[in-house]
């Protein structure tokens, strides 16, 4: 099994339940969901002319649409070569659940890593049971994808992007489909009104705030 990789890097997880924990990020290429405020639009297309050797992807210094095929073994070799210390691997995108992630997660678990997937919930989630699923539902985006019941059920927590009241109402409708889950509200683009709304709602509902710590710290 091989996967299209946009980038691999080590940093601190800036969002959700593992905020502050060192993590290796594997960003896969490809996403048809079409969120207008997406901060990784360069991962949307998997264009043949943008394919590169894996070595080129690992030395990228800026966001780009270049990507490389990589097997789980090649990823593990990369972690070792680059001297990564983190024991959590976050598989993100793009939309990582476009791919069967079982072989990748099993290889990572076999090498002593734990895994977390960040997904929009619009594709069936194929992972081992140990993998932590953070579902960040993207409702009503231009790609026209619906949030799947199977994804809601599998999710270990919900990290919901919030810009306005309507986003809270959409979240309530999703939670009515899957029952209680740990919820993290995340203000879109660090906006002041969005942040105030998230703080108010978290206190009212006993939910948690996720502020994209890496953006405040100015790290990747
Ligand atoms: S699902 Fe994620 S990667 Fe895809 S468009 Fe939305 S924010 Fe961007």
Boltz pocket constraint, residues with backbone or C-beta under 6 A from the ligand:
constraints:
  - pocket:
      binder: B
      contacts: [[A, 31], [A, 32], [A, 33], [A, 34], [A, 35], [A, 37], [A, 38], [A, 39], [A, 40], [A, 41], [A, 43], [A, 93], [A, 94], [A, 95], [A, 120], [A, 138]]
      max_distance: 6.0
